[in-house]
Amino acid sequence: MWFKVLIIINLALILISLVSGVFFLAKDNGKSNRVLNSLTTRVALSVFLICLLMVGYFTGQIVPHGVVP
């Protein structure tokens, strides 16, 4: 259960980084590096999310299920 909570927290952090990047883009008018820092953070969090999903799948924490007709 804690593994799924960690994934949800990571998704929330990605969304927060996205919103802050849009805010900085509108506010700074290209005069600072805050948009670039936000993008870097978002990419790093996305890579971490992919790694979490892979670890969860291979350790059995996340079990895929299909739609059964």
N, C-alpha and C positions, 0 to 999 in steps of 0.2 A: 504494500500500500504506500509506503514512504517513497518508493521509486516513482510511482505515478504522480505523487504530490510534487516531487522534484521536477518532473517534466512540466507540470502545470505552472510552477513558479518560473521555470525557464521561459515558457511561452509568454507569461505576463511581462517578464523583463524585456523580451524582444519587442512586445507591443509598446512598452514604455519608451524604449530606445527609438522606435519608429516615430512616436508622437513627439518626442523631444527633438528629433531631427527635423521634422516638419516645422516645429515651432522656431528652431534656430534658423532654418532656411528663410522663413518669413520675416524674422526679426533682425537678423544680422546683415542682410543684404550682401553676403559674401565677404565680409570684413574680418571674420575670425575663422578659426579651425574647428569650431564646435560641431558643425555639420559633419565634417570629416571624422571627428572623434565618435560621434553618434553612429555613423555608418560602420566604422571599425568595430565598435562594441556590438552592434547588431550582427555583423558577420561572424564575429567570434562566438557570440551566443548561439547563432544558428549552427555553427560547426559543432559546438558542445551539445546541442540538442540532437543532432544526427548521431553523434557518438553515444549519447545516452540511449537513444532508441536502438542502436545496434547492440550495445551491451545488454539492454533489457531483453531483447529478442534472443540473443545467444545464451543468456543465463536462465531464461524461462520466466522472467518477471513479467514480460509482456507476451501474451499468447494471441496471435492473430486468429480471427474467426471470420468465416465467410457467410454470406447469406445463403441459407439452405432453402431451396424451393419446396 
